[in-house]
């Protein structure tokens, strides 16, 4: 340390600098955490989370294995962080769909936005698809929770369409679940199409639109059975 720095410490000026130093440490820690997450994304590709080891993640991130534990207690905890990051992308996609749907044909706009977001964030969508049925239970549960939240959010949006206003809450949940389930194969098909292929993407998008139109047509004429609605009402009262 140079004399000027020593002088500042001796004069007590270092006390004023401590918050900045503390902030710097927090920033470095956050950068290292993000570096570890990026390393994991780079390693995953077509692999599953259970195939990763903390040593290879640490090596790719350029840190010693012991540094991994300062940020994540296990690969499982790293997986939860990746699931959370992927969920943010999922909900951002939902917001973009909502915005686009208000400016034209909602089915056409929704599928177009989904395709754009899948292409922009393939790692995140591939992670959600694979790990929803993967070998890490807590990660599977976290993804399932996010998909359920997404469906509930979608049900609120569906209630605004004139053709669906007669549907009750439970029926809207059913329609939302069907939409989310119908779009999952679309995501898989897009991910399986390697590289930019406008023709292949166009076929996938067209099929997705037909799936959604079929659901919309059925939902507009759907009248749930009284026994189901009664059961749904009872569960809501618990």
Secondary structure, DSSP 8 states (H G I E B T S, - for coil): --HHHHHHHHHTHHHHHHHHHHHHHHHHHHHHHHHHHHHHHHHHTTS-GGG--HHHHHHHHTS-HHHHTTT-SSHHHHHHHHHHHHHHHHHHHHHHHHHHHTTS-HHHHHHHHHHHHHHH-HHHHHHHHHHTTSS-HHHHHHHHHHHHHHHHHHHHHHTTSGGGTTS-HHHHHHHHHHHHHHHHHHHHHHHHS-S--HHHHHHHHHHHHHHHHHHHHHHHT----HHHHHHHHHHHH-
